[in-house]
């Protein structure tokens, strides 16, 4: 059994302290797992987004969490992947915000370890959703605590003035999870790795006829559910209009558990407006047999919303009206936060 597999049972108690998420997460317990030189990076412009370095700074960040999430998170369901020096978690949670609003959310967290202490913390969630749910968080946090938060003094929009220099996640981890994949997933992992060499030109035969593809985000073209092979084809056709040239896949990292493959991807591309961009994100592929039946994606939705503003003209009504996000959202993009996925 690998070192990370040995660590996993205790690690799971961070997310499931009462078993299956029956009681709220103890956010203060995370500090016990972090090394003195811990480095966190979360994309977006919300409360704990950006870079935070050092154990003391992380504890201040947790204090901000307690002020903003007045009802701590309950994790209803988690998926885990173990790598050579990493544990990755896809999580689904409910919490309460300082406004009194209850909301559901999901995301992807990666912790990288040296020994039994985490030295890196990366996390992707629907940043556009978090911006709306936590509007006014600076007043709640206050300037004294805000001085410890990367995004407290940041002004915008534009939040991403140079998309070509958009921040990728931390890149100092020692490996991914390929060598730790279960033997029964090796063939599926190999197929996934071939696909991600050039996704746009890769065969779609890997997807089941009833595959469900989901992207977070309300304002950009690919957000929402794309169902079946027809939905997948529409997704790739829309991608070819908003990014006319195929993306350069700079790097991919892979993990596998008993039924799914996790992909961490880094790309460069150019929008239809001629704007160069750097992007990164996570994809979860759940398999049934040799086909992908569920594909969930986690990206910085605030970045995608800002950089792809005006996408409806580029996509066109004929193609666009088949997209979940084609109807223009109102000022409140997430009117029912407890229905958020």
Secondary structure, 3 states (H helix, E strand, C coil): CCHHHHHHHHHHHHHCCCCCCCCCCCHHHHHHHEEEEEEEEECCCCCCCEEEECHHHHHHHHHHHHHHCCEEEEEEEEEEEECCCEEEEEEEEEEECCCCCEEEEEEEEEEEEECCEEEEEEEEECHHHHHHHCCCHHHHHCHHHHCCCCCCCCCCCCCCCCHHHCCCCCCCCCCCCHHHCCHHHHHHHHHHHHHCCCHHHCCHHHEEEEEEEEECCCCCCCCEEEEHHHHHHHHHHHHHHHCCCCCEEEEEEEEECCCEEEEEEEEEEECCCCCEEEEEEEEEEEEECCEEEEEEEEECHHHHHHHCCCHHHHHCHHHHCCCCCCCCCCCCCCCCHHHCC
